[in-house]
């Protein structure tokens, strides 16, 4: 991770005191890292073969769900997650639950950097999808993940809770993602996921990636 920061120094300018990095793994899992430190710091000296990129690093947090409570799900989704975990306690690992609008925008932005039509190609047709894709189309100069995330967030902040749910049930806590599992056990989990109570929709592919997603009615 520190090498990523060194090799992309332009993304970490002086004067910035908080940086969030979202990694999308080949498995479909996501890892979110947040660095917080004093602005204007310089790289530290290398000691014993290790490099500390910032002095006075105050916090390093990453998204890791050790329990269902960490997912912050609404009632129906939480009950479904508990059911799935009870059936497969040694195999099911949740990679995403409720997301704030800020985190939702941050999760989408790197994909838009790679493919300007990613929103249109990934989400179901809705006025909300149209509004987000229009923002991308209307701002061709927005090419960095940070700029795109800010723009998408500005659009989503104007939505009602019903509109948020219509676009992504992650925002309202009515959806979760599960880390894909290979082989016969993975097939059993897929079948069980498809039978969860109050399931609204599920998929095992999103935007060309293997992502096991389930969303629920309230």
Residue, then its C-alpha position, 0 to 999 in steps of 0.5 A: x500500500x505504501x508503494x502505491x502512495x509513493x508511485x502516485x504522489x500526485x494523488x496525495x498532495x501536501x495540504x491534504x489531511x485525509x485520503x481514502x483509497x478504495x481497492x477492488x480486488x479480483x474476487x469482487x471484494x472491496x478494501x477501503x483504507x483511510x489515512x488521516x494526518x497533519x497537512x503538509x507533512x513530508x516522507x519520513x526516512x527509511x528505517x530498517x528496510x521500511x518506509x513510513x510515508x507520513x509523519x504523525x500518521x494518526x489513523x489507518x482504518x479499513x472496511x472489515x466486517x467482523x460481525x453483521x452489526x458492522x454492516x449497519x443493515x436495515x431489518x429485512x437485510x439484517x435478518x437475511x444476512x443472519x440467516x445466510x451466516x447461520x447456514x454457512x458460518x465458516x464460508x460467508x464473509x460480507x464485503x459491503x453493507x450500508x454505505x453513506x452517499x459519500x462512500x457510494x460515490x467513492x465506490x463508483x468513481x474509480x469505475x467511471x474513470x475506467x469507463x465513462x459509461x459504467x453507470x449506465x451499463x451497470x445500474x438498472x434504468x431509473x431517473x437516478x441512473x440517468x441523472x448520474x450518467x448525465x453528470x458524467x457526460x456533462x463534465x468531460x474534464x472530470x477525469x480523476x476519481x476524487x473529482x468524479x466522486x464529488x460530482x456524483x455525491x452532489x447529485x445523490x445528496x439531492x435525492x429523497x430516501x426513496x430515490x436513494x433506495x431506487x438507485x442503490x439499496x446499499x445507501x439505505x441499508x437494504x443490501x449487502x455483498x458477499x465475498x464469492x466462494x469457489x466450487x461446490x460450496x459456493x454454488x450452495x451459498x448462491x442457491x441459499x442466497x436466492x431463497x432468502x426472505x424478502x429478497x428483492x433482487x440478486x446478482x453474481x456479476x456487476x460491471x464485469x466483476x464477480x460480485x455477489x449482491x443481494x437487496x431486500x424489500x423493507 
